Amino acid sequence: MTSGSKTLVFLCGTILSLCANASAPEDAATARVLVNSLGRPAPARTAFAEARFLKVLDQPLVVSGELAWLGGDRLERRVERPNREVSSIADGEVTQQREGRPPRHFSLKRAPQLQILLESFVALLGGDSERLEQAFAIQHTVGDTKRWTLTLTPRDPNLARTVSRIEIDGQGNEPRCMRVQEADGDLSIDLLGELAAKMPVTPTRDALVALCQGG
């Protein structure tokens, strides 16, 4: 997975912020109602904490900060700990800036897969289920106390070679977590909003999934 692809995967958590044991999948109409309820007006900001589990590392990488959707295709991910870093998408360009280094820019035109992800997640933020379904197969499962999980599987074969699936856990009309399973086996788990403060000092996959699902 390229660094540019990983940047947008990070940024996609932005739009989800502004699950319990799942039962059988609900019908498509119910999934559309849920997606429509997730829409938020811009600007929308939330705290996040992310753990990335990489095959090449023994311990996960943990960062935290603030995510923001600024309207249109403008997304921002501001990392405060452990090091300051800002990644953003605006006007078809991706920008990464790390403290003490010059900013790095590249065009979305160089990465059509990123454009697909961007458009799809902006559709999710806008509560546009029809647009989202054009890019992803959507599975909706529900548990108790209004908890739910949306599983998004890319329809585009090229995108599927980068991202296997995205799982969003929530309750009511509030997302709690986003889990991005990459095709190479790496996994990122984002805790959103108030749940971000509950990121363990040494997180494990199982512990975070249980936390996301209300455990």
N, C-alpha and C positions, 0 to 999 in steps of 0.2 A: 504494500500500500504506500503510495507516494506521500511526501510531507504535505503536499497541497490537499490531497484527499483527507488526510487525518485532520487538517485544519478545519475543513467544512464539517466533518463528523463532530468535532468539538463544538463548532458554532451552532449546529443543529439543535443542541440542547437548549439554546436560548429560547426558542419559540414555545417550548413545552412548559415553561414555568409561569408565565404572565396571565401491594396487591395481595391479595390473599390467595389461597389455593383456588385455582380456576376450575370451573365446571365445564360442561360441554359448550362449544362455540354457539354464540347467539346468531340470529339471522342477520343478513346484510342491512336490513332497514334499521335494526337496533344499533348496529355499529355506526351507521350514518348519523343517527340522532346524537350519539356520544361525540363523534368528531365535530359536529356542528356546535355542540355545547362548549368546546374547548377554545373557541375563538376569543381573542383578547384585543382590545384597542391599543394602538401604539401611542406613546412609547411604553414598553412593559419591561420591568427589570426584576430580577430575583437573585438571591444567593444560590451558589452551587458548590458542591464538593465532588471531586471526581477521582476515582481510582482506576488506573489502567493496568491490566494484567497482560504482560508481554511474555512471550515464550522465552525470550533471550535473557530475562531477568528473574531472579529468585524472589524478589519482593516487588509489590505493585508500586507504581508511581502515583503519588497523591498530590493534587493541587486543589486550591479553593479560591473563590473570588465572586464575581458578579457576571451574570449573563443579561443581555439586553437585546430586544427587538425594537428597532428605531423607526419602523414603518417601511413599507415597500420591500425591497430586497436588502435592506441595511440591517445587518446582524453584528453583534459585538460580544466578545468574550474577554473579560478583564481578569487576569490572574493576579492575586495579591500575595499568595503564599504557595510554595516557599520562595519563589522569585517573581518579580513583577514582569508581566508580559501582556500585551494586548493584541488580539487577533480580530480582524473585522472584514466584513464584505460590504461594499458600497459601490454603486454605479458600475457593476460588472468587474470589479477588481478586488482581489484579496490582499490584505496588508497584514504583516506580522512585525511587531516591534518588541524587542527585548531590551531590558534596561542595560544601558552601556553599549548598545550595538546600533548600527544604522538600520532603518526600517527596510523590510523586504517586501516587494510588490510582485504580483503576477496576475495576468488577466484570466477571467473565467473562460474565455474563448479557447485557451490552451488546455482546458480540462472540462470537456462537455459533460462528464459524469458528475462533476461538482455542480454544474448548472441544473441538472436534473434533480439532484438532491435539494438544492436551494429552492427551486420552484415548488417542489413537493412539500417541503417543510413550511414554507410560507403559506401554502394552501392549508396546511394543518392549523397553523396559527390563526388564519382567517376563518377557520371552521368550514372550509370548502371541501366537503367529502367527495364530491364528484371529481374535482381536480386531483385530489389525493389518490383516488382509485385508479386514475390513469397511469400512475407511476408505481403503485404498490398493490399487491394482493393484501387485503386487510382481514385479519381474524380477530374477533372480539370475544373474550371470555370473561365471565363474571364470577365473583365469590360472594361472601356474606358482607353485610354492612356497607353496601354500595361500592365495594372494591371491584376493580376491573383491570384487565390487561389488554392492550392493543398490540398485536404482532404484525409488523409491516415487512413484507417480503418483496424485494425489488422485482419488477417485471422485466426490466432491461437486462439482458444477459451480461453486458459489459459491467454494469453497476453491480450485479450479483457476484461478479468475480472479485469485487472489493469489499462489499458489505453483504453478509449472508442474510441478516435480519436485524430489525430494530424492535425492541420490546419496550412499551411504555406502561408503567404501572401507576394507577391512580385511585382516587376515591371521590365519589361525586363528580364534579366537573373540574377537579384539581389534580394534575399530574404530580406524582411524588418522585418518580425515578425514570431514567432512560437508560436502557442497556443496549449497547451496540456490539453485535457479534460480527467480527470481521472474518472474511473468508480464509485468512491465513491462521486463524485460531486465536488471535489476540482479542481481548474483550475490554470495553470501557463501561463503567457504571457511574452514572451521575445521580447524586442525591440533590433534590431541588427544594427551594424554599426553606421552611423551618426544618425539614429533614436534613439539610446540609450540615447543621450543627451536630448531628449525631454520627458523623463519619468516625469510625474507630481509629485509634492511633495506628494499629496494624490490621488493616482490613483483610478479610478473605472473601472469596467469591460467594461461598455459601452464606456467610453472615450478612453480606450486603443484599443478596437476593431475599433472604428472610426479612430483613429490615424493609426493603421495598414492598414486600407483600404483606406488611403489617405485623410481622413477627417481633 
